[in-house]
Amino acid sequence: MNQNPKWDSKRPGSRMGHHVFYGMIRLGGQRLARPLAYFSLYFVVFYYIAFFPSVKQKCAPYLKQRFPTASRFKQFFHRYQWVLSLGKTLIDRAILGILGPETFLASFENQEDFTAIQSLDSGFIILMSHVGCWQLAMSALAHLKRPVNLLMLQNEGDIDKHYYEHGNQEKKFNIINPAQFLGGSIEMLSVLKKDEILCIMGDRIFGKTDLSLKMDFLNGKALFPYSAYKLASISQKPIVILHSYKSGPGTYKIALPRILQIPPKLGKDKKKIYPFIQAFVQSLETYIQNHPYQFFNFYDMWEPAESFGKQGEKNGLKGDGDV
């Protein structure tokens, strides 16, 4: 079985370092938590960028594709801004878990987008990416009054916590483990049949590379999974593409580029699947052009598929890197 182990969910830093930031948030409360943690972050990020080659190595593939003509100095600047943006997003996630959702405002770019989702009279698939902060995007979905399920594989070695792991906030969604039998397909089809919401990340491969297509992406070829489109075809449920982005110190916006209606009996015909993946990939590229530092894929998406298989046999599948 070809697997993609080239990424994992472990962040730079130590367990103690993360807990220092958690302490700042608790100490600062709703008024001072964000400015206190953000201020410290500027120095911490510079330290890791300047003195940890592994951070440079993880940043290199994406920055090379997104800023191919940047000088060495510009690359350092982009690397700093990118890791700083990740750090702020992780802090926001911790604030959400420790202090509660009232510390943020997550809203749709256009109210018509939320109305379009609200008008769907059945369950549907939300196709997301590792952009912005999906946990805060989830808070906006609570107004739909439907159960939400998320396909997520989490690494046991994670040192940074998801917001619900801080113990202060209720988890507002059910987690489906893609490492279970048939990749969780039976459970996913079941929740769609019950007209619930199913959230899937569309920019990262959980397991078999033969369930993916190589697409034009940021001046190169990258693998994108197509399981979500097959599920939509079998269940005859629409796919809603959503992207979130940080728009201010305590605000996030949610964009809805497309709602895809997938025809039945798509099967394994990649020619029929291709246009739908292309729609998703194009929406992601547009997002990245507008928000280059909020796409959090710190691994080489542009490596040949053969290398995924060889490394997979050696290392096995790693955990989820969701922000």
MARFITOR-66514 format. One line per 4 residues: number of its first residue (from 1); for each residue x, y, z of C-alpha. Coordinates in pm, 1 decimal. Layout:
NUM = X,Y,Z ~ ...
! end
This chain:
1 = 0.0,0.0,0.0 ~ 142.2,339.8,-99.0 ~ 133.1,584.8,186.8 ~ 225.1,946.1,238.5
5 = 429.8,980.7,557.1 ~ 616.4,1294.7,460.1 ~ 417.9,1509.6,698.9 ~ 314.2,1483.2,1061.0
9 = 135.7,1698.3,1314.7 ~ 427.6,1776.9,1542.5 ~ 505.7,2149.1,1570.4 ~ 839.9,2318.2,1637.1
13 = 911.9,2374.9,2002.8 ~ 905.0,2186.8,2328.4 ~ 615.5,2073.0,2544.2 ~ 725.5,2321.1,2812.9
17 = 728.6,2604.1,2557.9 ~ 369.4,2535.2,2461.2 ~ 264.0,2529.2,2825.7 ~ 434.6,2865.5,2882.6
21 = 205.3,3014.3,2617.4 ~ -95.8,2839.1,2772.5 ~ 2.2,2998.8,3104.9 ~ 21.0,3343.7,2943.7
25 = -328.9,3300.1,2807.9 ~ -472.2,3198.5,3144.8 ~ -282.6,3477.0,3322.5 ~ -377.4,3747.7,3073.2
29 = -745.7,3660.1,3055.0 ~ -969.3,3789.9,2777.2 ~ -813.9,4138.3,2781.4 ~ -440.1,4063.2,2776.6
33 = -405.5,3701.2,2659.7 ~ -371.4,3775.9,2289.0 ~ -134.5,4078.3,2302.5 ~ 82.1,3911.3,2566.9
37 = 117.4,3583.0,2376.2 ~ 156.8,3752.7,2036.3 ~ 432.3,3984.6,2166.9 ~ 634.0,3690.9,2299.3
41 = 578.1,3500.4,1976.8 ~ 775.3,3750.7,1764.4 ~ 1094.2,3664.5,1954.9 ~ 1027.0,3290.1,1978.9
45 = 967.6,3260.0,1604.0 ~ 1289.1,3448.1,1523.8 ~ 1480.1,3210.5,1753.3 ~ 1345.8,2900.5,1577.1
49 = 1385.9,3047.9,1229.1 ~ 1745.2,3152.9,1293.5 ~ 1878.3,2855.3,1488.4 ~ 1677.7,2546.3,1388.8
53 = 1766.7,2411.2,1040.6 ~ 1473.5,2167.8,1061.2 ~ 1231.1,2462.4,1051.1 ~ 1397.8,2595.9,736.4
57 = 1380.1,2247.2,584.5 ~ 1005.7,2214.2,652.4 ~ 933.3,2559.2,510.2 ~ 1144.7,2523.4,195.7
61 = 913.7,2322.4,-38.9 ~ 612.6,2555.1,-15.8 ~ 812.3,2879.1,-17.9 ~ 1005.8,2760.6,-322.3
65 = 679.7,2697.6,-508.3 ~ 498.9,3010.7,-386.9 ~ 794.0,3254.3,-414.4 ~ 1025.2,3092.8,-675.2
69 = 1224.9,3409.0,-755.1 ~ 1273.7,3535.2,-398.7 ~ 1628.0,3616.3,-285.8 ~ 1782.3,3451.4,20.1
73 = 1687.6,3751.5,234.0 ~ 1332.1,3748.4,98.9 ~ 1305.8,3376.4,165.5 ~ 1404.9,3440.6,528.2
77 = 1137.1,3712.6,548.8 ~ 870.8,3483.7,399.5 ~ 974.1,3200.8,632.1 ~ 947.6,3429.0,935.5
81 = 604.2,3560.6,833.4 ~ 477.0,3210.7,759.4 ~ 585.2,3056.7,1091.2 ~ 464.6,3369.6,1275.3
85 = 122.8,3327.7,1112.6 ~ 115.5,2961.6,1219.3 ~ 212.1,3060.3,1573.7 ~ -66.8,3317.5,1597.2
89 = -315.7,3062.6,1470.4 ~ -204.8,2808.1,1731.5 ~ -235.0,3075.9,2000.7 ~ -585.0,3158.8,1876.5
93 = -671.0,2789.9,1895.6 ~ -550.5,2775.0,2255.9 ~ -741.5,3094.6,2344.0 ~ -1054.7,2937.8,2197.8
97 = -1010.5,2631.3,2419.7 ~ -904.5,2810.6,2739.4 ~ -1114.1,3128.9,2732.3 ~ -1404.5,3030.7,2508.2
101 = -1554.1,3118.7,2167.1 ~ -1674.3,3460.6,2284.5 ~ -1314.9,3582.4,2246.2 ~ -1345.0,3553.6,1864.7
105 = -1576.4,3653.6,1585.3 ~ -1599.2,3405.0,1296.6 ~ -1827.3,3509.8,1012.8 ~ -1882.7,3448.5,642.8
109 = -1743.8,3692.6,388.5 ~ -2090.6,3717.3,240.3 ~ -2411.9,3645.7,426.8 ~ -2546.4,3496.6,105.3
113 = -2288.8,3217.2,138.5 ~ -2424.1,3114.7,477.0 ~ -2777.9,3135.1,340.3 ~ -2677.2,2905.7,52.4
117 = -2547.3,2645.1,296.7 ~ -2848.7,2685.0,521.8 ~ -3081.3,2622.4,227.8 ~ -2933.8,2277.5,155.9
121 = -3212.8,2034.6,246.0 ~ -2991.2,1731.3,314.4 ~ -2657.3,1635.5,460.4 ~ -2348.3,1751.7,276.5
125 = -1970.3,1732.9,268.2 ~ -1760.6,2033.3,364.1 ~ -1427.9,2018.7,183.6 ~ -1171.0,2219.3,376.9
129 = -794.9,2278.1,360.1 ~ -514.0,2337.0,604.8 ~ -570.5,2710.4,592.4 ~ -667.5,2960.1,859.3
133 = -810.1,2789.9,1168.1 ~ -1072.0,2524.7,1099.5 ~ -1171.1,2505.9,1468.5 ~ -1295.8,2864.0,1453.7
137 = -1465.9,2797.6,1121.7 ~ -1650.5,2515.4,1296.4 ~ -1798.8,2763.7,1543.0 ~ -1979.4,2936.7,1254.7
141 = -2127.7,2601.6,1149.1 ~ -2293.2,2562.8,1489.7 ~ -2572.4,2791.6,1366.3 ~ -2676.1,2524.1,1115.6
145 = -2817.9,2312.8,1401.4 ~ -2691.2,1987.1,1250.9 ~ -2445.2,1729.2,1386.5 ~ -2095.2,1785.1,1247.7
149 = -1844.4,1504.9,1183.7 ~ -1477.6,1550.5,1102.4 ~ -1241.7,1301.8,939.3 ~ -921.6,1345.5,1139.6
153 = -614.2,1138.3,1221.8 ~ -418.7,1282.8,1513.2 ~ -61.9,1192.1,1602.9 ~ -13.0,1066.0,1958.4
157 = 310.0,1267.1,1971.3 ~ 137.3,1605.1,1935.5 ~ 261.3,1861.0,2186.7 ~ 14.8,2134.9,2097.0
161 = -347.2,2075.9,2189.2 ~ -666.6,2107.4,1991.3 ~ -900.7,2357.8,2153.0 ~ -1127.7,2091.2,2308.8
165 = -826.6,1918.6,2470.3 ~ -781.0,2207.0,2712.8 ~ -1083.0,2072.3,2899.4 ~ -1271.6,2402.8,2916.9
169 = -1474.2,2381.5,2596.3 ~ -1717.3,2125.3,2464.6 ~ -1615.3,1951.2,2143.2 ~ -1881.8,2044.2,1892.1
173 = -1814.3,1766.3,1644.3 ~ -1763.6,1391.7,1621.2 ~ -1424.1,1263.6,1504.1 ~ -1406.6,984.1,1246.7
177 = -1074.1,802.1,1240.4 ~ -944.2,736.9,884.7 ~ -711.0,464.7,1018.0 ~ -1004.9,231.5,1087.7
181 = -1150.3,-33.5,855.5 ~ -1198.9,95.6,498.3 ~ -1069.5,436.4,604.7 ~ -1389.9,517.6,792.8
185 = -1595.9,507.0,470.8 ~ -1881.3,312.4,629.9 ~ -1916.8,563.7,913.3 ~ -1890.5,858.5,672.9
189 = -2163.7,722.0,447.2 ~ -2375.6,657.5,755.8 ~ -2361.7,1018.5,880.5 ~ -2438.9,1148.6,530.4
193 = -2736.5,915.7,508.7 ~ -2861.6,1069.9,835.2 ~ -2831.3,1415.9,671.3 ~ -2547.1,1523.1,897.1
197 = -2245.4,1735.1,799.9 ~ -1918.0,1562.6,712.4 ~ -1594.7,1766.9,704.6 ~ -1295.8,1638.0,508.4
201 = -958.3,1796.0,433.0 ~ -913.5,1799.3,57.2 ~ -546.9,1893.6,34.3 ~ -374.4,1606.0,210.0
205 = -351.1,1230.4,158.6 ~ -425.2,1005.7,457.3 ~ -328.7,673.1,306.3 ~ -321.3,522.2,-42.1
209 = -173.0,741.2,-312.1 ~ -368.7,543.5,-572.6 ~ -681.1,720.9,-441.1 ~ -538.1,1052.8,-557.1
213 = -474.7,1252.9,-870.9 ~ -167.9,1454.3,-962.2 ~ -281.6,1811.4,-1022.9 ~ -120.8,2135.0,-1141.6
217 = -64.3,2331.5,-821.0 ~ 160.1,2633.3,-760.2 ~ 389.2,2583.7,-1059.2 ~ 428.4,2211.1,-1000.4
221 = 247.8,1878.0,-975.7 ~ 97.6,1771.7,-642.8 ~ -117.8,1479.3,-530.3 ~ -472.9,1548.6,-409.7
225 = -709.4,1282.2,-270.7 ~ -1043.9,1213.6,-438.4 ~ -1224.0,1003.8,-174.9 ~ -1455.2,1295.4,-86.7
229 = -1582.2,1316.8,-443.9 ~ -1650.3,941.3,-455.4 ~ -1843.0,964.9,-126.9 ~ -2046.7,1254.5,-264.6
233 = -2122.9,1055.4,-579.5 ~ -2231.8,743.4,-388.2 ~ -2441.5,933.3,-130.4 ~ -2564.0,1198.2,-376.5
237 = -2478.6,1476.7,-135.8 ~ -2327.6,1811.9,-242.3 ~ -1974.0,1926.2,-163.1 ~ -1931.2,2270.0,-7.7
241 = -1579.5,2412.1,-45.3 ~ -1487.7,2630.9,253.0 ~ -1172.0,2830.4,330.6 ~ -1114.0,3030.8,648.2
245 = -857.4,3304.1,708.7 ~ -746.2,3527.1,992.4 ~ -875.5,3876.6,914.5 ~ -777.6,4054.4,1236.1
249 = -647.4,4002.1,1593.9 ~ -973.7,3841.7,1706.2 ~ -1159.3,3782.4,1382.0 ~ -1175.6,3511.5,1116.4
253 = -1357.5,3511.0,785.0 ~ -1501.6,3212.4,599.5 ~ -1515.1,3203.0,221.0 ~ -1734.4,2974.3,11.7
257 = -1582.3,2952.8,-338.9 ~ -1805.0,2674.3,-476.9 ~ -2082.0,2426.2,-408.0 ~ -2025.9,2114.6,-620.6
261 = -2301.1,1879.9,-730.5 ~ -2135.3,1544.8,-803.3 ~ -2308.0,1312.4,-1055.8 ~ -2398.6,955.7,-950.1
265 = -2197.1,648.5,-1044.5 ~ -1868.4,834.3,-1070.2 ~ -1684.1,512.7,-984.8 ~ -1307.0,508.2,-1030.9
269 = -1305.4,695.8,-1361.3 ~ -1040.9,960.6,-1292.5 ~ -1136.6,1155.3,-1604.8 ~ -1481.1,1215.4,-1456.0
273 = -1338.9,1305.2,-1113.4 ~ -1073.9,1543.1,-1249.7 ~ -1294.5,1853.8,-1308.7 ~ -1420.0,1849.9,-950.7
277 = -1073.6,1820.3,-797.2 ~ -959.0,2093.3,-1034.0 ~ -1233.3,2324.1,-903.2 ~ -1110.3,2265.8,-548.3
281 = -741.5,2310.5,-638.0 ~ -810.9,2632.6,-827.9 ~ -1002.1,2774.3,-531.1 ~ -709.1,2684.4,-305.1
285 = -459.6,2854.6,-538.9 ~ -672.8,3169.9,-540.3 ~ -680.0,3161.4,-160.8 ~ -302.0,3123.9,-143.0
289 = -248.2,3417.7,-376.8 ~ -450.5,3633.5,-135.4 ~ -327.3,3478.3,191.9 ~ 18.6,3328.0,125.7
293 = 109.8,3289.3,494.8 ~ -209.1,3108.4,598.9 ~ -160.0,2782.7,407.7 ~ -15.5,2544.3,666.6
297 = 128.2,2248.8,477.2 ~ 483.6,2209.7,607.2 ~ 586.9,1915.5,389.1 ~ 678.1,1857.0,26.5
301 = 354.0,1808.2,-166.6 ~ 542.1,1820.8,-493.8 ~ 749.1,1505.5,-456.6 ~ 694.3,1220.8,-703.5
305 = 433.2,964.7,-603.3 ~ 695.8,688.1,-615.3 ~ 884.8,844.9,-322.5 ~ 569.6,837.6,-109.5
309 = 548.0,461.8,-153.9 ~ 913.6,394.4,-75.9 ~ 910.5,609.4,235.9 ~ 571.7,470.6,340.2
313 = 711.3,118.6,359.9 ~ 985.8,250.7,584.9 ~ 802.2,489.9,813.4 ~ 428.4,422.8,796.2
317 = 146.0,677.4,811.5 ~ 186.4,979.3,1035.6 ~ -78.8,1183.4,1213.4 ~ -288.9,1477.4,1110.7
321 = -136.0,1823.3,1090.0 ~ -455.1,2025.3,1113.8 ~ -429.1,2375.1,1243.2
! end
